[in-house]
């Protein structure tokens, strides 16, 4: 079973006030993907750094906490810049693919 979600979200990031983003979904009643990110602004350069983790769980039902993998995310976007970042988490039981398109407008 395959499921594609498109999340279009924007956050305002100001100096001294990091902003957070959380996403989760379950497919087929057993494969779960989670994404937790924090964005911070470097006031000296205008760069935004997005950091956090993507996690993959698989079990017999949604909500099961059988960890199958995680990856750290750390991306810096210059002012006026764009970065695309693909996160792949998989094993023999399933997989989670997360494509991040990050902008610093």
C-alpha positions in Angstrom: 0.0 0.0 0.0 1.3 3.5 -0.9 0.1 6.8 0.4 1.3 10.3 -0.6 0.7 13.3 1.6 1.5 16.8 0.5 1.9 19.3 3.3 2.1 22.9 2.4 3.0 24.9 5.6 4.9 28.0 6.2 6.4 29.4 9.5 7.7 32.8 10.4 11.1 32.5 12.0 12.5 35.5 13.9 15.7 36.0 15.8 15.5 34.5 19.3 12.2 32.7 18.7 12.7 29.3 17.1 9.6 27.7 15.6 8.6 24.1 15.6 6.8 21.8 13.1 5.4 18.3 13.8 3.9 15.8 11.3 2.9 12.2 11.6 0.9 9.7 9.5 0.1 6.0 9.4 -0.4 3.9 6.2 -2.0 0.5 6.0 -2.7 0.5 9.7 0.9 -0.3 10.6 3.6 1.9 8.9 4.1 5.2 10.6 6.2 8.2 9.8 7.0 11.1 12.1 8.8 14.4 11.5 9.8 16.9 14.2 11.7 20.0 13.1 12.8 23.3 14.6 13.8 26.3 12.5 16.1 29.0 13.9 17.3 32.3 12.4 20.9 33.5 12.5 20.3 37.3 12.7 23.9 38.0 11.6 23.7 36.2 8.3 19.9 35.8 7.7 20.4 32.0 7.4 17.7 29.7 8.6 18.8 26.4 10.1 16.2 23.6 10.1 17.1 20.7 12.4 15.3 17.7 13.9 14.5 14.1 13.2 12.5 11.9 10.9 11.3 8.6 12.5 9.9 5.3 11.1 7.8 2.9 13.2 6.1 -0.4 12.1 3.8 -2.6 14.0 0.5 -4.4 13.9 -1.5 -1.2 14.4 -1.0 2.5 14.3 0.3 4.0 17.5 2.7 1.1 18.1 6.1 2.4 19.2 8.3 -0.3 17.5 11.1 1.9 16.2 12.5 0.8 12.9 14.7 3.8 12.1 15.4 7.5 12.5 17.6 10.1 10.7 18.8 13.4 11.9 18.1 16.5 9.8 20.2 19.6 9.7 19.8 21.9 6.7 20.8 25.6 6.4 19.1 27.8 3.9 20.6 31.2 2.9 18.4 34.3 2.5 16.4 34.0 -0.7 17.5 30.4 -0.9 15.9 27.0 -1.4 17.0 23.5 -0.4 15.4 20.1 -1.2 16.2 17.3 1.2 15.1 13.7 0.9 14.9 11.4 3.9 14.5 7.7 3.3 13.8 5.3 6.2 13.2 1.6 5.3 13.7 -2.0 6.3 12.2 -5.3 5.1 8.8 -4.4 6.7 8.2 -1.1 5.0 9.5 2.4 4.2 8.9 6.1 4.7 10.1 8.7 2.3 9.9 12.4 3.2 10.9 15.1 0.7 11.4 18.5 2.3 11.3 21.6 0.1 12.6 24.4 2.3 12.6 28.1 1.5 14.1 31.2 3.1 12.1 34.1 1.7 
